[in-house]
Amino acid sequence: MSRPAKQPHLSQKRTPTGVLVWIIRDGAHRTSTGCRVGFDDKEAQRKLAAYINAKYQPPAGLGAQLLIDEVVAAYLKGHADESKSREFLVATAKPILDWWSGKRISHVTKTNCKAYVKWRTAQHRRQHPNSKKPPVNVSDQTARHDLKTLRQALNWYKSEHDPQMIVPTVSLPKKAPARRDYWLTRDEVARRLRLARKHGQTRHICRMLLIGAYSGTRPGAILGLRWLPSPLSGWIDLTSGTLHRSGTAERETNKRKPPVRIHARLLPHLRRWHRIDSKRKITHVVHYLGEPIGKLRRAWASVGGGDDGPHICRHTAATWLMQGGVDLYEAAGYLGMTPDTLWDTYGHHHPDYQEAASTATSKRAGKRST
């Protein structure tokens, strides 16, 4: 009886010059890692893992018997790793793998989807270890995002590996209605600016507040802004007075990021910040001690943003534009939003909102018969 073939593994080999290096042995095949023994061991392990992942081919033709684990793993490897939303997809896939592990596609039913939502909403949201706030449960909208990732994984697997597979319906919790009147007044923005200026650890919040409230740019795009053109993120062109929300090599997505003319009230701030940062050779517009910022949770909460997030700045910009009576299509282009979405969510702030209906009077065609 023949022995089973060994899985791909690392092996040592001495080169003609006498240097001991790591190679990957896979049956009769030998692949060099370019890593020296005793110097690049961790890198050799990483290359072995990459080799195994690249060799893996998800099974096809199993249909409803396929494990959810295999589908989601293939989706993360084949799609998420190349996606700009990689962190979000990985974060939403983790609880899916926790609860659905060992279950098959045939187990994706309305009952099990409801059971998942019940399990997920019984968990607590992540908090800072030093937080004194009482724990808060995960919302059903978070569970909805998780299940949407599961649905995307199933559809992707069908299109990539098994066209004959029947994709089950993933039942989602009802979508929460859009938040209305979720914005900051000018006095509230001024109050947060005063709080942010008090401490060196929160002064970068001033830049986030002002750029967000006057341009309506999404928080992630604001944190990526640079003073010089970049292929990977947006940048500020003070010469032309333009805020480029996306990099020169970025692909267009559903989250549209068109360039926008810099607001007259924002431009002086940007020029002053640029003078300060250029002396210190700082490249990012919003930074902490010269370093780029990933998230603003703690600093944002410390200036009064405990019940909201930086995205409220975008809502604020949209509301101010409507309150100012700006033309609907011009405001939508400024924000990178469709006119329908802008009007449905913020139109009630516009001075022309339902004006004709509120002033309409009936016209008597003739005398009323008695």
Phi, psi and omega in degrees: 000128184285151179286147175292146182294141178288149174288159176305136183210166179276144177216153181267146178214139179264129181282166178303336179272000177093004181274134180271121183233164176267137172232160176259121178259125179224088185065237180273355183269143176234129180234125180284140176263342184073016183250135179275142178293131179087350180241317185238041185296316181295320179294325177295319177297320179296319180291328175295315179299318179295323179295316180295317180297320180292331181280336185294131176239117181299144180292147179236158176082006180271342176058233186293346181275353182290140180283143176300323179304316182292321181295311183293320179298317179294323179295316180296320181286317186273339183234309187297322183297337180257001184269149175288343179262028186304312183300318179295315181295319179295319181295321180280337179282333183300307178295330176299314179294326179296313186273322185270001181303132180086349180269154182257170180302327179296343179275356179280091181234170179298320180296315181290326176296320177294321178296323177296316179299319179297318178295317184291319183284353174275351180273160178266146174291152179293138178227160176294141182305330182266005181293137179261001180284148177295148181298146180241136180286153174297139182276162177292340177288328174294317176298325178297318178296321178301312182292330176294325176294320176299315179298317178297321180296318179295315180294321179296317181298319179298315183289330186265326191234333188213079183300337182275354183291137176268116182275123179287161178280126177266113182281125183253149171298154181299135181292135179292144178295153180299140180285123178256154181055037176257084185201171181248139173284168178297325177294323179291322176296317180297321179296318180292325177296319179297319179294320182292328183285345185291330186232142179296335183282349182236004184294335179293342178294331178302317181293318178299315182298310185291317179294317181293316184288331183261348179239339182072017180285143180294149184305318181299320179290326179294316181296336180271353184299141178233168180274345180235156180305139181221142178285341188255344182208169182289172182204163182256126176251096182288337180293312180267352181071041184238137173256112178270114185283339182233159179285166183293338182248006182285144178275149178287135179234183177296331176277082187297138181227068181287155175295153184222144177288135183288131181300144183300327180280339180273329186304314179300323178297315181298320179296320179293316179297322181295320178298319180293313185289325182295328177293330181260004179057044178265130186267328183272141181291313177255119185211165175238112183055036177089351182258146177300156183245137177269312181219162185238021191304303186291314181296321180295316181295328184287347178252021175103008181262036182291329183260003179216180179233176181302339181295344179297337178297322178293318176298322179297315180299315180297319181294316180297321178297319179291318178297330179280358178074022180294143178307136186303313184288326177291318179294320180296318177294324179295322183271345186072045186224151177286147179303323180297314179297317181298315183288319181296324186266322187239357186300333182292351176272348184284139180298337179271003185297118178055029182296316182297319181293324184284345181245003183290143175229152181282146177254126180279119181288336180184188180289143179284133180288146181258000000 
